[in-house]
Amino acid sequence: MIAPHSSPVFLSLFGGEDWIVILVVVILLFGGRKIPELMKGIGKGVREFNDAKDNVKNQMEEGMKEKDKDQEIKELKQQLQQQKETTAIAQDSPNK
């Protein structure tokens, strides 16, 4: 069983010999000159994916902060309204 938060599943599916075979197949298919271009493209894709993931995460955090601010404003308005009501009741009651 794979432990949570361990290496990605696709990496744990292959052993050392499997990676060697995969590397040889890649070299045969793309040739030695194309591999740097291929790796550069993969790196760019991973970088863009991570940037998009971070962007979504930041937007969600900002949304949560706005929601928290809206909730705080609502609570402050309720407190203000209660204070006004308390003040109005105190002013309406006759002094003894």
C-alpha positions in Angstrom: 0.0 0.0 0.0 1.3 3.5 -0.9 1.5 5.9 2.0 -0.4 9.1 1.7 1.5 12.1 0.5 4.3 9.8 -0.9 5.6 10.1 -4.5 3.1 10.3 -7.3 1.5 7.1 -8.3 3.0 7.0 -11.8 6.5 7.2 -10.3 5.9 4.3 -7.9 4.6 2.1 -10.7 8.0 1.7 -12.3 11.2 0.1 -10.8 14.8 0.9 -11.7 15.0 -1.4 -14.7 11.7 0.0 -16.0 13.1 3.5 -16.0 16.2 2.4 -17.9 14.0 0.8 -20.6 11.8 3.9 -20.8 15.0 6.1 -21.1 16.3 3.9 -24.0 13.0 4.0 -25.8 12.8 7.8 -25.5 16.4 8.1 -26.8 15.5 5.8 -29.8 12.3 7.6 -30.6 13.5 11.2 -30.2 17.2 11.0 -30.7 19.8 12.6 -28.6 19.4 16.0 -30.1 15.6 16.2 -29.5 15.7 15.2 -25.8 16.8 18.7 -24.5 13.9 20.3 -26.5 11.5 17.7 -25.2 12.6 18.2 -21.6 12.4 22.0 -22.1 8.8 21.6 -23.3 7.9 19.4 -20.4 9.5 21.8 -18.0 7.6 24.7 -19.5 4.3 22.7 -19.2 5.0 21.8 -15.6 5.8 25.4 -14.8 2.7 26.7 -16.4 0.6 24.1 -14.6 2.1 25.1 -11.3 1.5 28.8 -12.0 -2.1 28.1 -12.9 -2.5 26.0 -9.7 -1.0 28.8 -7.6 -3.3 31.4 -9.2 -6.4 29.4 -8.4 -5.2 28.8 -4.9 -4.6 32.6 -4.4 -8.0 33.5 -5.9 -9.7 31.0 -3.5 -7.8 32.5 -0.5 -8.7 36.0 -1.5 -12.4 34.9 -1.8 -12.3 33.4 1.7 -10.7 36.6 3.1 -13.5 38.7 1.4 -16.1 36.3 2.9 -14.5 36.7 6.3 -14.5 40.5 6.0 -18.2 40.5 4.9 -19.1 38.3 7.9 -17.2 40.7 10.2 -19.0 43.7 8.8 -22.3 42.0 9.2 -21.5 41.2 12.9 -20.4 44.8 13.5 -23.6 46.1 12.0 -25.6 43.8 14.3 -23.7 45.0 17.3 -24.2 48.6 16.3 -28.0 48.0 15.8 -28.2 46.3 19.3 -26.3 49.3 20.8 -28.7 51.7 19.2 -31.7 49.8 20.5 -30.2 49.6 24.0 -29.6 53.4 23.9 -33.1 54.1 22.6 -34.6 52.0 25.4 -32.5 53.7 28.0 -33.5 57.1 26.7 -37.2 56.2 26.6 -37.4 54.9 30.2 -38.2 57.6 32.8 -35.5 58.4 35.3 -36.6 57.6 38.8 
